[in-house]
Amino acid sequence: MAELADKIVASGVQNVPAILVDDRRHDSLRFLPDWKSNYVPDGEVGALGALGPGDVVLVPNPSYPIHAFGFLMAGGAIRSVPSEPTPNFFHTLERAIVHSIPKPTAVVVCYPANPTAYVATLDFYKDLIAFAKKHDILVLSDLAYAEVYFDNNPPPSLLQVPGASDIAVEFTSMSKTFSMPGWRIGFAVGNERVIAALSRVKSYLDYGAFTPVQVAATVALNGSDDCVKEMRATYKRRRDVLVESFGRAGWHVPSPRASMFAWAPIPESFKTLGSVEFSKLLVEKADIAVSPGIGFGEYGEGFVRIALVENEQRIRQAARNVRRFLENAPEQLHNVVPLATRR
């Protein structure tokens, strides 16, 4: 690995070619030779150059905020669709197509999902591509969490569907797979026209990622995937401890199949507070920080996102704090009322 890095640096190459990446990775790049997709070697999810002011984009709700706000900042309009990959997703898409003026230009999907941790099946993607082709809309797939999966069950890629690159673009990122948040570098793969538009926009915005970061990314992608397996095992241990210990404390947290997040319903006795007020109480009374579900869209209300960023010991401590909080809350918080009802 060190030899590869030295070789790249010695060559003086300013933009490390993404084609050095081999086909072992479970992300979009492994489909380059099979579907002849194009790529942008230093992109992350954003409002594409193929979309402009006034365009309507279908965005999942709840979802990572940039999925909506990226298009809003570009002058577009958004319509919310469900996040969960079920038949209702397509019913809502159909209604949005019929009732939106102008007709939607694209639909965004993100599986494994942030914040919900939903995972799509390959059959879902097949139906999605067929739907998109029928209605002539683009599909923009955020695959950032593709490598953070558990139970030896890797999530599929949209580009596994034959012909998907005719109508779709998929994004992935080094941030999650190789723990590189902040040092941003990612890839966009798929429809040639859309990739060309994205490349043109980026040519006006930046000149490429910092060269040492490109070198590090190339070394990571060509090197052993032991560190990825270790990352996956770490998050799985944290997930298992969180689900088990919080459950014993009295707060049922569904076990996520993938991603580094758990999407937890607010305990029944606190639902009337809403996710923001409940999150404040957790900070004040239990020393636990979570993300209010409403921060990911109005349909995230009633939930909070718990990030698996602490070690198992800290998670168990958090569970003990939750237990004390839930046990003492009826007596100590009997006068707490939702902010929305205060006069």
C-alpha positions as CSV (number, residue, x, y, z in Angstrom):
1,M,0.0,0.0,0.0
2,A,2.8,2.4,0.9
3,E,4.6,1.5,-2.4
4,L,1.5,2.4,-4.4
5,A,1.2,5.7,-2.7
6,D,4.9,6.5,-3.3
7,K,4.5,5.5,-7.0
8,I,1.5,7.8,-7.4
9,V,3.1,10.8,-5.7
10,A,6.3,10.3,-7.7
11,S,4.4,10.3,-11.0
12,G,3.3,13.9,-10.3
13,V,-0.3,13.1,-11.3
14,Q,-2.6,15.9,-10.0
15,N,-5.9,14.0,-10.5
16,V,-5.5,10.4,-9.5
17,P,-7.4,8.3,-12.1
18,A,-10.4,6.6,-10.7
19,I,-9.8,3.7,-13.1
20,L,-7.1,2.4,-10.8
21,V,-10.0,1.2,-8.6
22,D,-10.4,-2.6,-9.0
23,D,-13.8,-4.3,-9.1
24,R,-13.8,-5.8,-5.6
25,R,-15.8,-2.9,-4.0
26,H,-19.5,-3.3,-3.4
27,D,-20.3,0.2,-4.7
28,S,-21.1,1.7,-8.0
29,L,-17.6,1.7,-9.4
30,R,-17.8,-2.1,-9.9
31,F,-20.3,-1.6,-12.6
32,L,-18.1,0.6,-14.9
33,P,-16.9,-2.3,-17.1
34,D,-20.3,-4.0,-17.2
35,W,-22.6,-1.0,-18.0
36,K,-20.1,1.4,-19.6
37,S,-21.1,4.1,-17.2
38,N,-19.3,7.4,-16.8
39,Y,-17.9,8.7,-13.6
40,V,-16.9,12.0,-11.9
41,P,-13.8,11.2,-9.7
42,D,-14.4,13.8,-7.0
43,G,-18.1,14.4,-6.7
44,E,-20.6,14.1,-3.8
45,V,-24.4,14.3,-3.8
46,G,-25.7,17.7,-4.9
47,A,-28.1,19.5,-7.2
48,L,-27.0,18.3,-10.7
49,G,-26.2,20.6,-13.6
50,A,-29.0,18.7,-15.6
51,L,-31.6,20.3,-13.3
52,G,-32.5,24.0,-13.2
53,P,-34.7,26.6,-11.6
54,G,-38.4,25.5,-11.6
55,D,-37.7,21.8,-12.0
56,V,-39.6,19.5,-9.7
57,V,-37.7,16.8,-7.9
58,L,-39.3,13.9,-5.9
59,V,-37.4,13.6,-2.6
60,P,-37.9,11.0,0.2
61,N,-39.2,12.2,3.5
62,P,-37.7,11.7,6.0
63,S,-34.3,11.9,4.4
64,Y,-30.9,13.5,4.7
65,P,-31.6,17.2,4.5
66,I,-29.3,17.9,1.5
67,H,-31.4,15.7,-0.7
68,A,-34.1,18.4,-0.5
69,F,-32.2,21.5,0.1
70,G,-29.6,21.0,-2.6
71,F,-32.3,21.3,-5.2
72,L,-34.1,24.1,-3.4
73,M,-30.8,26.1,-3.3
74,A,-30.6,25.5,-7.1
75,G,-34.0,27.0,-7.6
76,G,-36.0,23.8,-7.9
77,A,-39.1,22.7,-6.2
78,I,-39.5,19.4,-4.3
79,R,-42.4,17.0,-3.7
80,S,-42.1,14.6,-0.8
81,V,-42.5,10.8,-1.3
82,P,-42.2,8.0,1.4
83,S,-38.8,6.9,2.4
84,E,-39.7,3.2,2.9
85,P,-39.2,1.1,-0.2
86,T,-42.7,-0.4,-0.2
87,P,-45.5,-0.5,-2.9
88,N,-46.8,2.7,-1.3
89,F,-43.7,4.4,-2.6
90,F,-44.8,3.9,-6.2
91,H,-48.4,4.9,-5.5
92,T,-47.1,8.2,-4.2
93,L,-44.8,8.6,-7.2
94,E,-47.7,8.0,-9.5
95,R,-49.8,10.7,-7.8
96,A,-46.9,13.1,-7.9
97,I,-46.4,12.6,-11.6
98,V,-50.1,13.1,-12.4
99,H,-50.6,16.2,-10.1
100,S,-47.3,18.1,-10.3
101,I,-47.0,21.0,-12.8
102,P,-44.5,20.9,-14.3
103,K,-43.9,17.2,-14.4
104,P,-41.2,16.0,-12.0
105,T,-37.7,15.8,-13.6
106,A,-36.1,13.4,-11.2
107,V,-36.6,11.2,-8.1
108,V,-34.0,10.8,-5.3
109,V,-33.5,7.5,-3.5
110,C,-31.1,6.7,-0.7
111,Y,-30.6,3.1,0.5
112,P,-29.3,2.2,3.0
113,A,-31.1,5.3,4.2
114,N,-30.1,8.1,6.4
115,P,-31.8,8.5,8.9
116,T,-34.2,5.5,8.7
117,A,-31.7,2.7,7.8
118,Y,-34.2,1.3,5.3
119,V,-32.6,-1.0,2.7
120,A,-34.0,-1.6,-0.8
121,T,-34.2,-4.9,-2.6
122,L,-33.0,-5.5,-6.1
123,D,-36.7,-6.1,-7.1
124,F,-37.5,-2.6,-5.8
125,Y,-34.8,-1.1,-8.0
126,K,-36.1,-3.0,-11.0
127,D,-39.5,-1.6,-10.4
128,L,-38.1,1.9,-9.9
129,I,-36.1,1.8,-13.2
130,A,-39.1,0.6,-15.1
131,F,-41.3,3.3,-13.5
132,A,-38.7,6.0,-14.4
133,K,-38.4,4.9,-18.0
134,K,-42.2,4.8,-18.3
135,H,-42.5,8.4,-17.1
136,D,-39.2,9.7,-18.5
137,I,-37.7,10.9,-15.2
138,L,-34.1,10.6,-13.9
139,V,-33.3,8.5,-10.8
140,L,-30.6,9.9,-8.5
141,S,-29.3,7.2,-6.1
142,D,-27.3,8.0,-3.0
143,L,-25.3,4.9,-2.1
144,A,-23.1,6.5,0.6
145,Y,-23.8,3.7,3.1
146,A,-23.4,0.8,0.8
147,E,-20.5,-0.8,2.8
148,V,-22.1,-0.3,6.2
149,Y,-24.2,-3.4,6.3
150,F,-24.7,-6.3,8.8
151,D,-25.4,-10.0,8.8
152,N,-23.4,-10.7,5.6
153,N,-26.3,-9.1,3.6
154,P,-24.8,-6.4,1.3
155,P,-27.4,-4.0,-0.1
156,P,-27.8,-4.0,-3.9
157,S,-26.9,-1.2,-6.2
158,L,-29.3,0.5,-8.5
159,L,-26.9,-0.1,-11.4
160,Q,-27.3,-3.9,-11.0
161,V,-30.5,-3.4,-13.0
162,P,-29.8,-3.9,-16.7
163,G,-30.3,-0.6,-18.5
164,A,-30.3,1.5,-15.3
165,S,-27.6,3.8,-16.6
166,D,-30.0,4.9,-19.4
167,I,-32.0,6.8,-16.8
168,A,-30.0,6.8,-13.5
169,V,-27.0,8.2,-11.7
170,E,-25.6,6.7,-8.5
171,F,-23.4,8.5,-6.0
172,T,-21.1,7.0,-3.4
173,S,-18.6,8.4,-1.0
174,M,-15.3,7.7,0.8
175,S,-16.7,9.4,3.9
176,K,-18.5,6.4,5.3
177,T,-16.7,3.4,3.9
178,F,-13.2,4.6,4.9
179,S,-14.1,7.0,7.7
180,M,-13.1,10.1,5.8
181,P,-15.8,12.7,6.8
182,G,-14.5,16.2,6.2
183,W,-11.9,15.1,3.7
184,R,-14.6,14.8,1.0
185,I,-14.1,12.6,-2.0
186,G,-16.7,10.6,-3.8
187,F,-17.9,9.3,-7.1
188,A,-20.9,9.7,-9.5
189,V,-21.6,6.9,-11.9
190,G,-24.3,6.4,-14.6
191,N,-26.1,8.3,-17.3
192,E,-23.5,10.0,-19.6
193,R,-25.6,13.1,-20.2
194,V,-26.1,13.8,-16.5
195,I,-22.5,13.0,-15.6
196,A,-21.4,15.5,-18.3
197,A,-23.6,18.2,-16.9
198,L,-22.3,17.5,-13.4
199,S,-18.7,17.7,-14.7
200,R,-19.4,21.0,-16.3
201,V,-20.9,22.5,-13.1
202,K,-18.0,21.2,-11.0
203,S,-15.4,22.7,-13.5
204,Y,-16.7,26.1,-12.4
205,L,-16.8,25.3,-8.7
206,D,-13.5,23.6,-7.9
207,Y,-10.3,22.2,-9.4
208,G,-10.3,18.8,-7.8
209,A,-9.8,17.4,-4.4
210,F,-6.5,18.0,-2.4
211,T,-4.0,15.7,-4.1
212,P,-2.9,13.8,-0.9
213,V,-6.6,13.0,-0.3
214,Q,-6.9,11.6,-3.8
215,V,-3.8,9.5,-3.2
216,A,-5.2,8.3,0.1
217,A,-8.5,7.4,-1.6
218,T,-6.7,5.5,-4.4
219,V,-4.6,3.6,-2.0
220,A,-7.7,2.7,0.1
221,L,-9.7,1.5,-2.9
222,N,-6.8,-0.6,-4.3
223,G,-5.7,-2.0,-0.9
224,S,-7.0,-4.6,1.4
225,D,-10.6,-4.4,2.5
226,D,-9.7,-5.6,6.0
227,C,-10.3,-2.1,7.4
228,V,-13.8,-2.1,5.8
229,K,-14.6,-5.4,7.4
230,E,-13.3,-4.1,10.8
231,M,-15.5,-1.0,10.4
232,R,-18.5,-3.1,9.6
233,A,-17.9,-5.4,12.6
234,T,-17.5,-2.4,14.9
235,Y,-20.8,-0.9,13.9
236,K,-22.5,-4.3,14.2
237,R,-21.3,-4.7,17.8
238,R,-22.5,-1.2,18.7
239,R,-25.8,-1.9,17.0
240,D,-26.3,-5.1,18.9
241,V,-25.4,-3.5,22.3
242,L,-27.7,-0.6,21.6
243,V,-30.7,-2.6,20.7
244,E,-30.3,-5.1,23.5
245,S,-29.4,-2.6,26.3
246,F,-32.0,0.1,25.4
247,G,-34.6,-2.7,25.1
248,R,-33.9,-3.8,28.6
249,A,-34.0,-0.2,29.8
250,G,-37.6,0.1,28.4
251,W,-37.0,1.8,25.1
252,H,-37.6,-0.5,22.0
253,V,-35.2,0.4,19.2
254,P,-35.7,-1.6,16.0
255,S,-32.5,-3.3,14.8
256,P,-31.1,-1.6,11.7
257,R,-30.0,-3.8,8.8
258,A,-27.5,-1.3,7.6
259,S,-26.0,2.2,8.1
260,M,-24.5,3.7,11.2
261,F,-27.9,4.9,12.5
262,A,-30.8,3.5,14.4
263,W,-34.3,5.0,13.8
264,A,-36.1,4.9,17.1
265,P,-39.7,5.7,17.8
266,I,-40.3,8.0,20.7
267,P,-41.5,6.1,23.8
268,E,-45.3,6.1,23.9
269,S,-45.6,8.3,27.1
270,F,-43.5,11.0,25.4
271,K,-45.0,11.1,21.9
272,T,-47.0,14.2,22.6
273,L,-43.9,16.1,23.3
274,G,-42.6,15.8,19.7
275,S,-39.1,14.9,18.7
276,V,-37.5,18.2,19.4
277,E,-38.7,18.5,23.0
278,F,-38.0,14.8,23.7
279,S,-34.5,15.3,22.4
280,K,-34.0,18.3,24.7
281,L,-35.2,16.2,27.6
282,L,-32.7,13.4,26.8
283,V,-29.9,16.0,26.8
284,E,-31.0,17.6,30.1
285,K,-32.1,14.6,32.1
286,A,-30.1,11.6,30.6
287,D,-27.0,13.2,29.1
288,I,-27.8,11.7,25.7
289,A,-27.7,13.5,22.4
290,V,-30.0,12.3,19.6
291,S,-31.2,14.0,16.4
292,P,-34.9,14.9,16.3
293,G,-36.7,13.1,13.6
294,I,-38.5,16.3,12.3
295,G,-35.1,17.6,11.3
296,F,-35.2,15.1,8.4
297,G,-38.6,16.1,7.2
298,E,-42.1,16.4,8.7
299,Y,-42.7,12.7,8.4
300,G,-39.8,12.1,10.7
301,E,-41.8,13.4,13.6
302,G,-42.4,10.8,16.3
303,F,-38.8,9.4,15.9
304,V,-35.2,10.2,16.8
305,R,-32.0,9.2,15.0
306,I,-29.4,7.5,17.2
307,A,-25.9,7.4,15.8
308,L,-23.7,4.5,16.5
309,V,-20.6,6.7,17.1
310,E,-19.8,5.7,20.6
311,N,-18.1,2.5,21.9
312,E,-20.1,-0.3,23.6
313,Q,-19.2,0.8,27.1
314,R,-20.6,4.3,26.4
315,I,-23.7,2.8,24.8
316,R,-24.4,0.7,27.9
317,Q,-23.9,3.8,30.1
318,A,-26.4,5.6,27.9
319,A,-28.8,2.7,28.4
320,R,-28.5,3.0,32.2
321,N,-29.2,6.7,31.9
322,V,-32.3,5.9,29.7
323,R,-33.6,3.5,32.3
324,R,-33.3,6.0,35.1
325,F,-34.9,8.7,33.0
326,L,-37.9,6.5,32.1
327,E,-38.3,5.3,35.6
328,N,-38.2,8.8,37.1
329,A,-40.0,10.8,34.4
330,P,-43.6,10.2,35.6
331,E,-42.8,12.0,38.9
332,Q,-40.2,14.6,37.8
333,L,-41.8,15.6,34.5
334,H,-45.5,15.6,35.3
335,N,-45.7,19.3,34.5
336,V,-43.8,19.2,31.2
337,V,-46.0,20.3,28.2
338,P,-45.2,20.4,24.5
339,L,-43.8,23.7,23.4
340,A,-46.5,24.0,20.7
341,T,-49.2,24.2,23.4
342,R,-47.7,26.9,25.5
343,R,-49.3,30.3,25.5
